[in-house]
């Protein structure tokens, strides 16, 4: 199945801002991000514009956005 990945910040610079990936059925957001070397604790994760956690199971056609947590004031 295919999912689209939209990255921001340093990961966008490293991998590109938009990717289309072929992933196996039943893969979770956390599994995919670990494979890509992206920390789930330092990013907001949205699937189809809805905030999810790393246990969310991806489906064909999902759009996964990874936004870095920003600190400061």
C-alpha positions in Angstrom: 0.0 0.0 0.0 1.1 3.6 -0.5 1.2 6.5 2.0 2.3 10.0 1.5 4.7 11.5 4.0 5.0 15.3 4.5 8.0 16.4 6.5 9.0 19.7 8.0 12.2 21.1 9.5 15.4 19.2 9.5 13.8 16.0 8.2 12.5 17.9 5.2 16.0 19.1 4.4 17.4 15.6 4.8 14.7 13.5 3.0 12.7 16.1 1.0 9.4 17.7 2.1 7.1 15.2 0.4 7.6 11.5 -0.2 5.4 8.6 -1.4 6.3 5.4 0.3 5.3 1.8 -0.2 4.6 0.2 3.2 3.3 -3.2 4.2 -0.3 -3.7 5.5 -0.7 -3.3 9.2 2.4 -1.0 9.7 2.0 1.5 12.5 3.2 5.1 12.4 5.8 4.3 15.1 7.3 1.5 13.1 7.6 3.6 9.9 9.1 6.5 11.8 11.6 4.3 13.5 12.7 2.9 10.2 13.2 6.5 8.9 15.1 7.5 12.1 12.5 10.0 13.2 11.7 10.3 16.9 8.0 10.0 17.8 8.6 11.9 21.1 9.9 15.0 19.4 7.2 15.4 16.8 3.5 15.9 16.4 2.0 13.2 14.2 -1.0 13.8 12.0 -2.7 11.3 9.7 -5.2 12.9 7.3 -5.1 16.1 9.4 -6.0 14.2 12.7 -3.4 14.0 15.5 -2.6 10.4 16.3 -0.1 8.5 18.4 2.6 6.1 17.3 0.3 3.0 17.6 -2.0 4.3 14.8 -2.2 1.7 11.9 -1.6 3.2 8.5 -4.0 2.6 5.6 -3.6 2.9 1.9 -3.7 6.5 0.7 -3.1 8.0 4.2 -1.2 11.4 4.3 1.2 11.4 7.3 2.5 14.7 8.5 5.4 14.9 10.9 5.8 18.3 12.6 8.7 19.0 15.0 7.8 20.2 18.5 9.0 23.8 18.9 10.1 25.0 22.3 10.8 28.5 23.5 8.9 31.7 24.0 
